[in-house]
Amino acid sequence: MSAHATLTEELIAFLQGGRLLALASCDAFLSPTIAPALACLVDGDKRTVTVLLSRKQAGRLLADIAGNPHIALLASQPGQPQKLQLKGRDAQEVPLPDNAQACIEAQREAVAAELLPLGFGTRYSYALCDDQQDLVGVRFTLAELIRPLSGMLQRSAV
């Protein structure tokens, strides 16, 4: 990717199409922190990503990014080898976008549709996206994209 590259429509659809999402960071001692993400939104510039989290589940991660803004968003398709990792170097806590609730509801339905053929009922699927107490957004700009390609990792720096 060039210095001005953006996420493609295909990658945006992947990120927002019922994927299991997690946000990862590390503290000053490089001890990793990971938190489940409820949903993510890609801004119109196709480089800025806002991840929606439960503050209760992501407290330590939020503390870590306050001191170290490097972050990774991990997205995987249930039951499939497709995975995607976005890395950013400027993560920060932000107010929730106006469409946060609608985005989480769409994600919940999409996750349920992905997990149902694997034998997981909607109750389980909904539980993955239902911790909506004290929601928070974390925004970052795409710095690196990592995705599997034929059993190997393909890295693209932006």
N, C-alpha and C positions, 0 to 999 in steps of 0.2 A: 504494500500500500504506500502511496505517496504521502507527503506531509499533509496534504489536504484531503485525504481519502475519507470516505464515509461508509457507514454500514449500508449494505445493499438492502433492497426491499425483501429479498429472500431471507437474509439474516435477521432483519427486524421481525418478519413473520415468524421465524423460528423462535426468537426470544419471547414473543408475545403469544405463542400458540400452545399453551398448556404444558409448558416445560417445568420441570422441577428446578427451582432457583435457589442459589445460596450465595451469600456475599462473604468474602474472606479478606482479612487484613492481618496485621501483626502489631505487637506492642514494641516498645523501645528496645527490648531484649530479643526481638525477632521470634517471640512465642506466638504461634498462629492463633487466630480467632476466626470462628465461622458462625454465621447465623442464617437461619432460613429466611428467604425473601418471599413476600406474598405476591409481588408482581413487579414488573418494570415497564417503564415508558421511555420511548426514544423521541427526543425533540425533533423538530422539523429540520434542524441542521444535520441530522443523521449521525451525529458524533457525540451528543450529550445524552447521557442515560440517567434517569432517576429511578432508583430502586425503592420500593415500598416495603417497610419492615415494621414489626412490632417492637416498640422500645423495650418491652419486658423481655423479649427473647434476644435482643441485640444490644443490650446495655454495654457489655464489655467491648464489643466491636465499635460502637459509637465513641466510647472513650479512647479506643486505640486510634481511630481516624482523626480525632481531634489533635493528636500529637504526631501522626504519621499518615499523610493523605494517600498513600499507595493502597490500592484496593483491587480485588478481582471479583468479577461476577461470573459464577459458574452456572451454566444452563445445560440440562440433559433431558433427552426425550425418554420417558419411561419405556422400558422393554426394548429399546433400540440403541445402536451404538453411537447415534448422533449426539455430539456434545459440542459445546462452544464455551470459550472463556474470553471475557473482555477484561482488559487491565486498564486502570487509570492511575494517574499520579496526583490528582487534585481533588480527591473526594472530600465532600463536606456535607454536613447535615443541613437540610433545607426544609422550608414549609411544604406541606403536602400540596400537590397540584389540585385544581378544582375537580378534575375527573378521577381522582384517586379511588373513590368508592366504586365507580363503574368499572374501572380497570381491574380491581380486585375481584369483583363479581364475575367479570368475563374470564379472568384467569382461573377462578374456582370451577366454572363450567367446563373450560377447556382441559384442565387437569383431570376432572372426572371423566371426560370423554376419552382421554388417553389411558387412564388406569382401568376403566371398566372391562376392556377386553383381556386384561391381565388378571382378572378375578378379584379386583378390589372394588367394593361397593361404593356408592356415592357418599355414604357417611364417612368412610375413610378419606376419600378424596377431598371432601369439603373440609375435613379437619385440618388438612394441610394448609388451607388458605383462610381459615376462620379466626385466627388469633388477631383480631382487629382492635384490640385495646391499645390506646395510646400510640397510634400510628405515627411514623416518622418517615421522611424521605432522605435518601442519600444520593447526591448527584455527583457525577464525574464525567470527564471528557475522555473519550476513547484514545488510548495511547498505544495499545497493542491488542491484537486479536490472535487467539490460538484456537485452532480447530483440527480435529483428526482428519487425515486425508489418506485413504488406503492403508490404514494401520500405522501411519507415521504422523507426526505432528507437523502442521503447517503454521508457521509464525509470520505475522505481518505487523511490522511496526508502522505507526503513523506519526 
